[in-house]
Amino acid sequence: MINDIMIGQYFPGTSILHKIDARVKMLFLVVAIVAIFLCNSVVNYIVLSTFVTLLLFISHIPMRLYMKASRPMLILIFFTFLIHICTGTGKVLWQFWFLNITKEGIVDGFLVGLRLFLLVQLTSLLTFTTPPLELTTALERILEPFKKIGIPTHEFAMIMTIALRFIPTLLTETDKIIKAQKSRGADFTTGSIGKRLGYIMPILVPLFVSAFRRADELAIAMEARCYHGDSGRTRLREMHLAQRDYGSLALLVFLTALFVIGNNILPLPPLM
């Protein structure tokens, strides 16, 4: 399961999605998230699912990597589906004790699960096709107006980038520690819950020690390079919108208008 978590990983490529400005991709993600949660039409659900699937193919990243990234979320999606099935109101299809499985509950559970699945795929698409440094710069440029009211946008963007960058590193470190503990006879799959929880400390202690050591090394490296935040800082590559970026923004406006129109076609009942 540790190896299935792919948050923050980037896969180099030459697809059009890799070349689009990171600010445009982040704007696309925000609009898509809002659209997914406001979606109330069968037509829009079909269009959103088709559009996200098309983007995954355009990225030229193997589909197995997207499925691998969504695997840790399948448990949450499954439990969400079960909760909606058992708590739905409407026409009862099957009843057992206090559980009432209804047609409306099945529909609601499926749609909520679909929403979560699409969100995971979209966020994976953003991180898979955008280098962490570009994500930082894009986030800082988007939040730049907030500097006028005293918000340290550069420091906030830097913290987000470091967090994303170190997630794969810490996961790899955790996997190494677990394998080292197993080679010493630790068994994480058998025994009572209390016994299994007892094996957590031998993992957490070296993991925290390693994390603090890496953080200290990173701080020393930044100080050695005279890093002082955003004061007097320049960039090797400035972000500029190209023709494909303006075309992507025009497509975003068109899709937003299409979504508003489609939300009034074949409307669904409100989800729970």
Secondary structure by P-SEA (a helix, b strand, c coil): ccccccccbbbbbbcccccccaaaaaaaaaaaaaaaaacccaaaaaaaaaaaaaaaaaacccaaaaaaaaccaaaaaaaaaaaaaaacccccccccccccccaaaaaaaaaaaaaaaaaaaaaaaaaacccaaaaaaaaaaaaccccccccaaaaaaaaaaaaaaaaaaaaaaaaaaaaaaaaaccccccccaaaaaaaaaaaaaaaaaaaaaaaaaaaaaaaaacccccccccccbbbbbcaaaaaaaaaaaaaaaaaaaacccccccccc
